[in-house]
Amino acid sequence: MLVMTVAMGASAEEAGGLTWSAPAEWAAQPARPMRAATYKVPAAKGDTEDAELAVFYFGQGQGGAVDANVKRWVAQFQKPDGKPLEDKDAKTKQEKVNGLPVTTVEVKGTYAGGGPMMGPAAPKPNFKLRGAIVEGPEGALFYKLTGPEKTVNGAEKGFRKMVESVKPAAKK
């Protein structure tokens, strides 16, 4: 197990045949199950909590369809009155980055999380999710930035730069 952890740590910015560069101010976190990488994004002035960027890679043909993942991410948020958000409450966009299909999503509200072990213990108001799903030759990479709205907004340029850095890994 130790060898696997060390190997995963060494390739924290490569998974599924793709590489990326995270902003230097985002602190890489220890390896976690089901994640290719995790970064702590420092809280914006006035916020009491950091944001987190999780990078998921499940393997070729794994992880579900892009649309299903966007719906799942949107469903992790609620309106202030506790009612679920709808797809129209999220901003989505399809584009090509370095020749790869990318779907971005942005949603805000009360973050209720994604079920056991996947979200906060209590709903968190005024949170935001900025995500990107990059469809690579060996399967999709899922970049999910969640945290206080102000902190996520402050990390927007770094997130965008990171997404634009995603490209196929050099052949070994």
C-alpha positions in Angstrom: 0.0 0.0 0.0 2.8 2.4 0.8 4.3 2.0 -2.6 1.0 2.8 -4.3 0.6 5.9 -2.1 4.1 7.1 -3.0 3.5 6.4 -6.7 0.2 8.3 -6.6 1.8 11.2 -4.9 4.6 11.4 -7.4 2.1 11.6 -10.3 -0.4 13.9 -8.6 -0.7 16.1 -11.8 -1.1 13.2 -14.2 -4.0 10.7 -14.5 -5.8 9.0 -17.3 -3.2 9.9 -19.9 -3.6 13.6 -19.2 -1.4 16.1 -17.3 -2.3 19.5 -15.7 -0.7 22.2 -13.7 -2.4 23.5 -10.5 -1.7 27.0 -9.3 1.3 27.2 -6.9 -0.8 28.7 -4.1 -3.1 25.6 -4.0 -1.6 23.2 -1.6 -1.5 19.5 -2.7 -3.1 17.3 -0.1 -2.3 13.7 0.8 -3.7 10.9 -1.4 -7.3 10.0 -0.8 -9.5 7.2 -2.1 -11.0 7.6 -5.6 -9.0 10.8 -6.2 -6.1 11.5 -8.6 -5.3 14.6 -6.6 -6.7 17.0 -4.0 -5.8 20.6 -3.5 -6.6 23.0 -0.7 -7.5 26.5 -2.1 -6.9 29.2 0.5 -10.0 31.0 1.8 -10.7 34.5 0.5 -10.5 37.4 2.9 -13.5 37.3 5.1 -14.3 33.6 4.5 -13.7 31.2 7.4 -13.2 28.1 5.3 -10.9 27.0 2.5 -12.2 25.6 -0.7 -11.2 22.2 -2.1 -10.4 21.0 -5.6 -10.8 17.3 -6.1 -9.6 15.6 -9.2 -11.3 12.3 -9.9 -10.3 9.6 -12.4 -12.2 6.3 -12.5 -10.7 4.6 -15.6 -11.6 4.3 -19.2 -15.3 4.0 -19.7 -15.9 4.6 -16.0 -17.4 7.5 -14.0 -20.6 7.9 -15.9 -21.8 10.2 -18.7 -20.9 13.9 -18.7 -24.5 15.0 -18.4 -25.2 12.6 -15.6 -22.2 14.0 -13.6 -23.3 17.6 -14.2 -26.8 16.7 -12.9 -25.3 15.0 -9.9 -23.2 18.0 -9.1 -26.2 20.4 -9.5 -28.2 18.0 -7.2 -25.7 18.5 -4.4 -26.9 22.1 -4.0 -30.2 23.5 -2.7 -32.0 26.9 -2.9 -32.0 29.0 0.3 -35.5 27.6 1.1 -34.1 24.0 0.9 -35.7 23.2 -2.4 -33.5 21.4 -4.9 -31.8 23.3 -7.7 -32.7 22.5 -11.3 -30.4 22.2 -14.3 -31.4 25.7 -15.4 -29.9 27.0 -12.1 -26.4 26.0 -13.3 -24.2 27.5 -16.0 -22.7 24.9 -18.3 -20.6 25.2 -21.3 -19.0 22.8 -23.8 -15.7 23.7 -25.4 -12.4 22.3 -26.7 -9.2 22.8 -24.8 -6.0 21.5 -26.4 -8.1 19.4 -28.7 -10.0 17.7 -25.8 -13.8 18.0 -25.2 -14.4 19.9 -21.9 -17.7 20.6 -20.2 -17.6 23.3 -17.5 -20.3 23.8 -14.8 -20.9 26.5 -12.2 -23.6 26.2 -9.5 -24.1 28.0 -6.2 -26.5 27.8 -3.3 -26.6 25.7 -0.1 -24.1 22.8 -0.5 -25.6 19.6 0.8 -23.0 17.3 -0.6 -23.0 14.0 -2.4 -24.2 11.5 0.1 -22.3 9.6 2.8 -18.5 10.4 2.9 -18.9 12.8 -0.1 -20.1 16.0 1.5 -20.4 18.1 4.6 -22.0 16.9 7.8 -24.4 19.9 7.7 -25.6 21.9 4.7 -23.4 24.9 3.9 -25.1 28.1 2.7 -23.4 30.4 0.2 -21.2 27.8 -1.3 -20.3 27.4 -5.0 -19.1 24.6 -7.2 -17.0 25.2 -10.3 -16.3 22.0 -12.2 -14.8 20.8 -15.4 -15.0 17.4 -17.1 -12.2 16.7 -19.5 -12.8 13.8 -21.9 -9.4 12.2 -22.5 -8.3 9.2 -24.6 -8.2 7.0 -21.5 -11.4 8.3 -19.9 -12.7 11.5 -18.3 -11.0 13.5 -15.6 -13.4 15.3 -13.2 -12.2 18.6 -11.6 -14.5 19.7 -8.8 -13.8 22.9 -6.9 -16.2 23.5 -3.9 -16.1 26.0 -1.2 -17.5 29.3 0.1 -18.7 31.4 -2.9 -16.3 34.2 -2.4 -13.3 31.8 -2.2 -14.4 29.9 -5.3 -14.9 33.2 -7.2 -11.5 34.3 -6.1 -10.0 31.0 -7.5 -11.7 31.4 -10.8 -8.6 32.6 -12.8 -6.5 29.8 -11.3 -9.1 27.2 -12.0 -9.5 28.4 -15.6 -5.7 28.4 -16.1 -5.5 24.9 -14.7 -8.3 23.6 -17.0 -6.5 25.3 -20.0 -3.3 23.5 -19.0 -4.8 20.0 -19.4 -3.3 18.1 -22.3 -2.4 14.6 -23.3 0.6 13.3 -21.4 3.9 12.7 -23.3 4.2 9.1 -24.5 6.8 7.2 -22.5 
